[in-house]
Amino acid sequence: MVVDLVVIGMAITLGPLHNSGFILLLGSRHGARKGLAFLLSWLANLVVVIACVVLLTGGTPLLHHSAPSTAVVAAKLAIGVGLVMFGVYRFRRPPRPHKPPSWTARIDNASLGTAAALAWLLQPWALVGAGAATAVDADLSSLSDWLVLTAYCLLATLSILAMELYTVRAPDTAHARLDGLRTWLEHHQDQLIVNLSLLVGLWLMASGVYALVT
């Protein structure tokens, strides 16, 4: 469970789409406050998903090779296959000129509620679902598993947390450097999406197959 959550958490935090959107949000009027709303909403989404899993399992790992356990592993395997297929599709798709989403033109006038909703929209839900499928193995009678789940949520939030703190501490420097980072992310967006999709997808497939056959 630990290694799977580290892989998934790293893939979530490195995703180019939400990082680019968050940088735009930070560069807008009252960007630090909007960034905080985005950050709290992002983290709350992760916590709520994990909490729902814990409620369903009662904080006890599913019995290995039981029907529920097999269904969860199959779902995780399906997510892996989907990510690999998506990565292959994006790799084979002809290059397209980057075109910013329409909402970026209205970012300056976005409210705190809009910033919070943007976090929900930009969250990579396939990866979040894979994290939830992994969290069913958590035993909440163990402090170490509590710490693992907490670390997963923080790891999946690490990039936006770091950018928010940087903007608050050194706004002038942060805006210039983060704008350069956003430009780089936009130029390498397809490559990053392909690499992350293939790497995480193959990992989930291997993990799912191993769980089914052992």
C-alpha positions in Angstrom: 0.0 0.0 0.0 2.7 2.5 0.9 4.6 2.3 -2.4 1.4 2.5 -4.4 0.3 5.6 -2.5 3.7 7.2 -3.0 3.6 6.6 -6.8 0.0 7.8 -7.0 0.6 10.8 -4.8 3.7 11.9 -6.8 1.8 11.5 -10.1 -1.0 13.7 -8.7 1.3 16.4 -7.4 3.3 16.6 -10.7 0.3 16.9 -13.0 0.7 19.8 -15.4 -2.9 20.8 -15.7 -3.7 21.8 -12.1 -0.3 23.3 -11.6 -0.7 25.6 -14.6 -4.1 26.6 -13.5 -3.0 27.2 -9.9 -0.1 29.4 -11.1 -2.6 31.5 -13.2 -4.8 31.8 -10.1 -1.8 33.0 -8.0 -1.0 35.6 -10.6 -4.5 37.1 -10.6 -5.9 39.8 -8.3 -5.9 38.7 -4.7 -4.1 35.6 -5.9 -2.8 34.4 -2.6 -6.4 34.2 -1.1 -7.7 32.5 -4.2 -4.8 30.1 -4.0 -5.6 29.3 -0.4 -9.2 28.5 -1.4 -8.0 26.3 -4.2 -5.5 24.5 -1.8 -8.0 23.9 0.9 -10.6 22.6 -1.6 -8.0 20.3 -3.2 -6.9 18.9 0.1 -10.5 18.5 1.4 -11.4 16.5 -1.8 -8.6 14.1 -1.1 -9.6 13.7 2.6 -13.3 13.2 1.8 -12.5 10.4 -0.7 -10.2 8.7 1.9 -12.8 9.2 4.6 -15.5 7.6 2.4 -13.2 4.6 1.8 -12.6 4.2 5.6 -16.4 4.4 6.3 -17.0 1.7 3.7 -14.3 -0.6 5.1 -14.7 0.2 8.7 -11.0 0.9 8.9 -10.2 -2.8 8.4 -8.4 -4.2 5.4 -10.5 -6.3 3.1 -10.0 -10.0 3.3 -7.5 -11.0 0.6 -9.2 -12.8 -2.4 -12.7 -12.1 -1.1 -15.3 -10.8 -3.6 -15.0 -7.1 -2.4 -11.1 -7.3 -2.4 -11.1 -8.8 -5.9 -13.5 -6.1 -7.2 -11.3 -3.4 -5.8 -8.2 -4.9 -7.4 -10.1 -5.2 -10.7 -11.1 -1.6 -10.5 -7.5 -0.6 -9.9 -6.4 -2.7 -12.8 -9.0 -1.1 -15.0 -7.8 2.4 -14.0 -4.3 1.3 -14.9 -5.4 0.0 -18.3 -7.3 3.2 -18.9 -4.3 5.4 -18.1 -2.1 3.4 -20.4 -4.6 3.7 -23.3 -5.0 7.4 -22.6 -1.2 7.8 -22.6 -0.8 5.9 -25.9 -3.6 8.0 -27.4 -2.0 11.3 -26.4 1.4 10.1 -27.7 0.0 9.2 -31.1 -2.2 12.3 -31.4 -0.7 14.9 -33.8 0.8 17.9 -32.0 -1.6 20.8 -31.5 -0.8 24.4 -30.7 -1.4 25.2 -27.1 -4.6 27.1 -26.5 -5.4 28.3 -23.0 -8.9 27.2 -21.6 -11.6 29.8 -21.9 -11.9 30.2 -18.1 -8.3 31.7 -17.9 -9.6 35.0 -19.4 -11.9 35.4 -16.4 -9.4 34.4 -13.7 -8.9 38.0 -12.4 -12.6 38.3 -11.5 -12.9 34.7 -10.0 -14.4 34.5 -6.5 -13.0 32.4 -3.7 -15.9 29.9 -4.4 -14.9 29.7 -8.0 -11.3 29.1 -7.0 -12.4 26.3 -4.7 -14.6 24.8 -7.5 -11.6 24.9 -9.9 -9.7 22.6 -7.6 -12.4 20.1 -7.8 -12.5 20.4 -11.6 -8.8 20.1 -12.1 -8.2 17.2 -9.8 -7.1 14.1 -11.7 -10.0 11.9 -10.6 -8.6 8.7 -12.2 -5.6 8.9 -10.0 -7.6 9.9 -7.0 -9.8 6.8 -7.6 -6.6 4.7 -7.8 -5.6 6.2 -4.4 -9.0 5.3 -3.0 -8.7 1.7 -4.3 -5.3 1.4 -2.6 -6.6 2.9 0.7 -8.9 0.0 1.2 -5.9 -1.9 2.6 -5.5 0.6 5.4 -5.8 -0.7 9.0 -6.8 2.2 11.1 -6.0 0.4 14.3 -2.4 1.0 13.3 -0.9 4.5 13.8 1.5 3.8 10.9 -1.4 3.5 8.4 -2.9 6.7 9.7 0.4 8.4 9.0 0.6 6.8 5.5 -2.8 8.1 4.5 -2.0 11.6 5.9 1.3 11.6 4.1 -0.4 10.6 0.8 -2.9 13.5 1.0 0.0 15.9 1.8 2.2 14.5 -1.0 -0.7 14.9 -3.5 -1.0 18.5 -2.4 2.8 19.2 -2.2 3.2 21.2 -5.4 0.4 23.7 -4.8 1.3 24.0 -1.1 4.9 24.9 -2.0 3.7 27.5 -4.6 1.2 29.0 -2.2 3.8 29.4 0.6 6.4 30.8 -1.9 3.8 33.4 -3.1 3.0 34.4 0.4 6.6 34.8 1.5 8.1 36.4 -1.6 5.3 37.5 -3.9 7.3 39.6 -6.4 10.0 36.9 -7.0 7.4 34.1 -6.9 5.2 35.6 -9.6 8.1 35.9 -12.1 9.5 32.5 -11.4 6.1 30.7 -11.4 5.1 32.4 -14.6 8.3 30.9 -16.2 7.3 27.5 -14.7 3.8 27.8 -16.2 5.3 28.6 -19.6 7.5 25.5 -19.4 4.6 23.3 -18.2 2.5 24.5 -21.2 5.2 23.7 -23.7 5.8 20.2 -22.2 2.2 19.5 -21.2 1.6 16.7 -23.6 4.9 15.0 -22.9 4.2 15.2 -19.1 0.7 13.8 -19.4 1.9 10.9 -21.6 4.8 10.0 -19.3 2.7 10.2 -16.1 -0.2 8.2 -17.6 2.1 5.5 -19.0 4.2 5.2 -15.9 1.4 5.1 -13.3 -0.9 3.0 -15.6 1.8 0.4 -16.0 2.5 0.4 -12.3 -1.2 0.0 -11.4 -1.5 -2.8 -13.9 1.5 -4.7 -12.5 0.3 -4.1 -9.0 -3.2 -5.3 -9.9 -2.0 -8.4 -11.6 0.3 -9.3 -8.7 -2.5 -8.9 -6.2 -4.8 -11.2 -8.3 -2.3 -14.0 -8.8 -0.7 -14.1 -5.3 
